[in-house]
């Protein structure tokens, strides 16, 4: 009898070990699968955006109505036909009224993180826009304001400990001039959790494709990493950081702002820097970037337009040159609302100031640039495109010349980044080939040690004949 009991005990012990082993194996497999799924989702979004451009939509100023519905009905098909791929909508949430600036207030003073601004339409109007964008094979991301909220956001009264306070215990603004917003306290984990919950709400409720994150560098990187980990548990998304902070790109974001190249564009346009400075910058790679991250290249955006001037103010004779530049260097090009209409004034930031579309004089120009990028894999984004190889010439102060090659596709770019005529000759043999100039369709050859001339701010995009 004792022997039978002992045998039974041993049998159950062995069964327990086997079951425990199976459970551990299953848990390990689940962890591996979760990690694999996360990696796959990231790769899927990268594949999806490999040749993308991005277009910033200022809903308030886009139409007389300033609504989602008016934008969808009057402009969405036009942008789709242009080849626009990713739509970035400036903040769509209700705007605070307390301490408001101007009559309509700043889009970046968020009163309710999960609400829809009634000035722009209803929740259904927003959903209709998202659905219409997806039906056309485009992506839609929304602006996210994580650093601060409106003074009449319910969090202020319900959770005052979620905000930064001064020595007297009063909630403060993040920057003295930003008097219409209150600074959020990222030392508070409850606030972090609620912010992440709000981010997930927009993805799960409206099926948006990601976020452009306002002043991302003013929010701790640890929060963004935490948020991205949670968001990755859902469907693939795309994250854009309004920042130059390279540590944000290690995990949390897919793309950041290339502020450095933007400032160089402005400086070169003013004659304060030259082509050699731009080459030097591009040849210095960012430390924390990897093949799965992009930089956004731009000549304008809502901040630049409203506060620093239009492209006609900052780069009056070279705005088209820099637009071409943004499509041919590594990175994803941005178009701001109205650039295809030659937007020639600073849009008011806190009041209604409708864009004058003027028969879209630059729409064909931008359409052609989008087509150039789409049809030439050498110009694609990140690891999908070709690396940039600068070619030495006799005039590196005025001109910038480089090749990008991917598989059997090679693009040679020549640009005069000055307001004076530039003559140069190539000092390398591998340019001796026949090309077709993209904008004119003309056949041309390039040979070393022969003189070539470019008019002030002239550009040529030469596609190697196969």
N, C-alpha and C positions, 0 to 999 in steps of 0.2 A: 504493500500500500504506500509506504513512504517512498519507494523507488518510483512508483507511478506519479506521485505528487512532484517528485524532483524532476522527472522527465517532462512533466507538463510545464513546470516553472521554467526549465531551460528552453522548451519550445517557444513559450510566450516571449522570453527574453530575446531569442534569436529573431522572432517575428518583429519585435519592437525595433531592433537594430536595423533590420531590412527596411521597415517602413520609414524610420527616421532617415536612413540613407536616401531613400526615394524622394522624401520630402525635401531634403537638402539639395538633391540634384535638381528637383523641379524648381526650387527657389532660385538656385544658381542660374538655371536656364531662363527663368523669367527675368532675372536681372540682366542677363546677357541680351535677351530679346528686347527689353526696354531700351537698353543702350543702343542696340542695333537699330531699333525703330526710330530713335531720336536722331541718330546719324543719317538714316535714310531720309527722314523728313527734311533735314538740313540740305542734303544733297539734292533732293527733289526741288526745293525752292531755288537753290543755286542754278540748277539746270534750267529752271523756268525763267530765271532773270539773266541768263548768260549774255543776251544781247539787248537788254532792256534800256530804255530811257525813262525818265521820270518827269512828270508835269505837275507843278504846284497850282492848286485851284483855290482862289480867293472867292468863295461863294458870295460874300456880301457885295463885292464890287463887280462880279462877273456879268450880271444882268440887271435891268431896271428893277425886277422883282427881288433879286438877291436871295433866291430860294433854290433848294435841291431840284425841285420840279422844273423850274425855268432853265436851270443849267442842263438838266437831262434832256429836255425837249429841244432846246435851241443849239446846244453845243456838243453834246456827247458824240453824236455821229460824226461831226466835223473832226473832232480830235481823234476818233478811231480811224477815220480815213487818212489823217496825217501820219498815222503810225504810232501815236502815243501809246505806251504800254502800261505804265504805272501812274495812277492818279493819286496825288497826295492832297488831301483836303485839310486846310487849316482848321483849327478846333471847331467841332460841331456841337459842343455842349452849351447850355445856357450861360450867359455872361452875367457876372455880378453887377449889382446896382450901387451898392455902398462904395463910396470913394471912387466911383466910375470916372474915367477920363473921357471927355467928349460926350456927344449925345448918345452914341451907341456902345461905347466902351471897347475895351481890348478883348479880342478873341481869347487871349491867354489869361484872362481872369475868370476861372471856371467856378461856377456856382454849384453845379451838380455833375459829378464825374460820370454818372450813368444816364444822364438826361440828354435830350435833343433840344437844341436852341429853337424855340418856337418862331423866331424871326426867319429861320431857314425852312421851316415846314414841320410836318408831323413825323412821328417815329416811322409811320408807314411810308411817307415820302422818302425818308432816308433809306429804308429797306428797299424800296423800289429802285433807287439809284444804284445801290450795291448790286442788286440783281441784274440791272441793265448793263452795268459795267462787266459783270461776269459773263453775261450772255454774249458779249462782244470779245471775249477772250482776254480782257484786260484785268489788272489788279487794282485794288483800292486800299490805301492805307490812310489812317487819320492821325492828325497831330495829337500828341499827348503831353499834358502839362503836369509834370510830376514834382517840380520844385516848389510850387506855391499854389494857393487857391485864392478865390475871391474872399473878401471880408464877410460876405453874407452866405458863404457856404455853410451848411448846417454843422459841419465838423467843428467850426469855430466855437459854437456854444455847447455842442454835445461832447466834444473831446478837445478841450483847450490844451491838454497836454500833448496833443499831436502837432503843436506849433512851437516855433522857436520864440523865446521870450528874452527880454532884456533884464537888467539887474533889478528892476522894479516889478517884474512879473508881467509886464505888458507884452503882448504879441507884436512882433516887428515885421517889417517888409524885408525881403531878401537883399534888396539894394535900395538905398535911400530914394532914388528917383522912381522906383516901382511902387508908388504909393497906393495903387489900386489892388495890390495882392499881398497876401500874408505868407511868411516863410514856413514851410513844413519841416517838422523835426524827425529826421531819419534815425535818431537814436531810439525812437519808439517803435517797437516791433509790431504792435497792434495797428499802427498807422500803415506800416509797410504791408501788412497782410491785407488790409482793406484796399490799398492802392492796387495790389496785385489782383485781388478779387475784381476790382473795377476794370482792369485791363482785360481779364479773361471774359468779363461780361460782354464786351463788344465783339470779341471773336466768336463766342458761343451764341450770342443772341442775333447778331447781324451778319455773321460770316465774313467780316472784313479780313484783309490779308496781312495786316500788320500795323506798325506805328512809326511815325516820325516823332522822336522824343525831344521836346524843347529843352534847351540849356542842359543837356544830358550830363555835362561835366560838372554841374553844380549839385548833382545828386550822387551819393556814394556808389562807386562801382559795385560794391557788394550787393546793393539793392538790385541793380540791373541784372547781375548774374543770377540772383535769386528769382527775379521775375521771369527771366528767359528760361530758366529750368522749369518753372511751372507752366509757362506758355508752350514749351516744347512737348508737354504731355498731350496737347491737343493736336490740331492739324498744323501743317507747315505755315509759318508766317515769315514776314520780312521786317527787319528792324533797322531803322535809320537814326543815327545819333547826330544831333546838332552839337557837334564837338569836334575838336582836333585830338582829344585825349586818346592816345593809342592803346592804353590798357583796357579801354572799353571794348576794343575789338578782339580781345583774346577769347571772349566767350559770349558776351551779351548781344553784340550788334553785328549786322551783316555789312553795313556801310556807314561811313561818317562823312562830314563835310571836309572838303579840301580847301580850307580857308587860306592856306599858304599860297597855293597856286592862284587863288582869286585875288589876293592882295598883290601878288606879283603882276598879274594882268593889269591892275589899276596903276601900279607904279611904272610899268613899262609904257603904258598908254600915255602917262604924263611925262615920259622921258627921264624919269628918276632912276630906272633900272633898264637893263637891256637883255637881249636874247641869251647871252651867256649866263645871266643870273637864272633864267628859267631852266636852261639845260642843267645847270648845277643843282638846282632844286630837284628836278625829276630824277636825276642820277643818284640822289641820296635816298635810298629806300627807307620807308618807315620801319621802326624796330619790331613792333608787335603785330604787324600785318602778316597774314598767311595767304595761301592761294584761295581761301574761301571767303575773303573779304574784299570789299570795293571802297574806293573813295568817290564821292560825288563831286563832279566838276561843274562849275556854274559861272555865269556872268551876272546873274541877278537872282533875287528872291524877295520875299515880302519885306524883310528887314533892310536889305540893301536899297531896294527901290524907295521905301518910305523915308529912311533916315539918312542914307548916304548918297542918294541920287540915282537917276536913271542911267542906263548904259550910254545914253547920249551926253550926259554930263560927265561921267567918269571915263569913258573911252569913246569920244565922239567920232573919230575917224576909223576906229578899229573894232567896233562892236561885232561886225560880221566875221572878222578875222578870229576873234576870240570865241565866237560861237562855233566856228569850224574847229578851232583848237580843242574845245570841250568834247567834240565828237570823235577826235582822232587820237587823243592821248589816252593812256590807261585810265579807266574809271567810267562811271555812269554819268551821262550828261543830264542836266536839269534845264527845263524850260519853265519860266514863270508866267503866270497869267498875263496875257496881253503882249508878250514879246513878239508873237507872230503878227501883231497889229502895230508894231513899232511904237509901243507904249512910251510916250515921250514926256510924261510928268510923274511926279511922286504921288502915289495914291495916299489919300488920308487914311490914317490908321484907326482912328476912333470914331469916324463918321462915314456916312454914305458918300461914295466917290466913284461912280460907275466908269468902267473902262470904255473908251471909244474905240470900236473895232475897225473902223475905217477900211472896210473891204479887205482886211487881212493882207496887207502888202508883203509881209515876210512869211506867209504861210507856206508858199511853194518852196522857199529857201529852207525852212525847217523840215518840211516833208522830205526834201532831197537829202538833207543831212541824216534823218532817221533811216531812210532807205540805204544810204551809204553804209551805215553801221550794221544794219540788218543783213545786208547782202555780202559783207566782207568779214569773214571770221577772224581775220587778223586784228580787227578793231573791237572784237567782243570783249566782255568784261572778265576780269580776274583770270583764272587759270584757263578759261575757254578762249582767250584772245592771245595775240602774239606779244612777246616782250618788245620793249622799245629799244632800238639800237640807233644811237646818234651817229651821224656821218660827219666827219671833219671836213670843213671847207676853209677857204681863205678869208672868210668874213663871218666869224662866229659872234661878233658883237651886234650886228644887225639881223642876221639870218639864223634860223633854226631849221635843221634838216635831219630827218630821221626815217627809219624804216620800221615797219611792223610786219612780221611774217607768221602765218599759221598754216601748216601743211603746204598746199600749193597756192596759197593766197598771199601776195605781198603788196603792201601799200608804201609808197614813198611820199613823204610830205615835205614841202618847201614853203617857208613862211618868212616874209620880211616883217620883223617886229619893230619897225621904226617908221617915222614920218618922212624919211628920205629914201630916194631910190637906192637900191642895193645891188651891187655886182659881186658875184662870187664864183669860185670854181671848186669842184670836188677834188679832194686829196686822197680818195680811196678808189680802187679799181672796181669794186663790186657793184657800182652804180651803172656800169656800161651795159645797159639793156634798153629795150623798147617798152614804152608805157602808153597808157591812154589817160588823158587828163579827165577826171570825173565830171567836172562842171561844164566843160566845153566839148568833150568827146574827141578832142584832137589827139592824134598820134604824135609822140615825141620820143626822142632818144636822149639819154644822158651819158656823158663820157667824162672821164677824169681830165682835169687841167684845161677844160674849155670854159669860157666865161658865160655865165647866165645872169640875167638881170630881172629883178622884181621891182615893180612900182611900190610906192609907199603902202605898207600894210597889205600888199598882195599875197595871196596864198595859192598854192597848187596842190591838189591831191592826185597823185599819179598811181594808177593801178597797173601792176606789171602784167604785160601780155603773156598769155599761156601758150 
